[in-house]
Amino acid sequence: MARFIGGVMIGPVKIPLLFVSALIVLSATTGAAQMLETETARLLPARSWKVGSAFEFQTSGEGTEAAMPLAIEYGLANRLELLVEPVPYTAIRPNTGRHATGVGDVEATLTALMRHETQSMPAFAVAAEIKFPTAHDSLIGSGEPDYTGYLIASKRFGRFDTHVNVAYTFVGRQDNVQLNNIVSFALAGVYHPSTALQVFGEALGNTGAIPGTESSSTPEVAGGELSGTLGLGRTIAPGLLLYLAVSYDTNNAVLMRPGITWRFQ
């Protein structure tokens, strides 16, 4: 699921802790813990697990951001899945103003499959997400809970797997702050040239939370933006996937995200 850190929308990624030190050598982070930030209707089977993380580093004209998000997914039933995404480390380093380092917010998402894919129709799922305000610094989190609902569709076309999301977020706000709720979309495609290799890309967009503006002057509140991502993943062992993604957004920010996911039962 996507999250907002330092005014930039970033999402989830997955990785065992022993691999994190190697990732730090390769790059630093900003906050997603799955190969795709786009949600999919490909749910885990009952009693199956998927865990992981990523190490992200984002740079722009306004400064740098880094994060190490984690993700834990569990198949509650064949049509029901729970995802929990903590961010144990976040660092915000603007060129001007104070810096912040600490834990980020925690997101919990429950996804239900409504319809299996057929030859002519995609699979459909719905999801409900809660952001718990566990961040202690106002540069990292807003201090208020957010609530998001998702409509999700997934369809295969040969070696291509495609996913589309539409979401609406009820933004938590303090009594003295006026904020808009957020509408967002996501479109992703994954190409499988071989059993072990995956090439993926996605486009993400969201409206701004600040009334009458497309971007936010408040660091912890999301501004409107569009972003695109390209990446490559490779399965190195049964259930174990390594990947690298590069993203660019309309705030002229570049994000590098190496990560790993491990799926087991």
GISUL-V22837 format. One record per helix or strand of 2 or more residues. SS is the DSSP state (H for helix, E for strand). FROM is the first residue (numbers start at 0). TO is the last residue. Records with the same first field share a line. If there is no record, write none. Layout:
# GISUL-V22837
SS=FROM-TO ; FROM-TO
This chain:
# GISUL-V22837
E=2-4 ; 7-9 ; 11-12 ; 48-59 ; 62-76 ; 79-84 ; 86-93 ; 99-101 ; 105-114 ; 122-131 ; 145-156 ; 159-169 ; 181-190 ; 196-205 ; 224-236 ; 239-248 ; 253-263
H=16-25
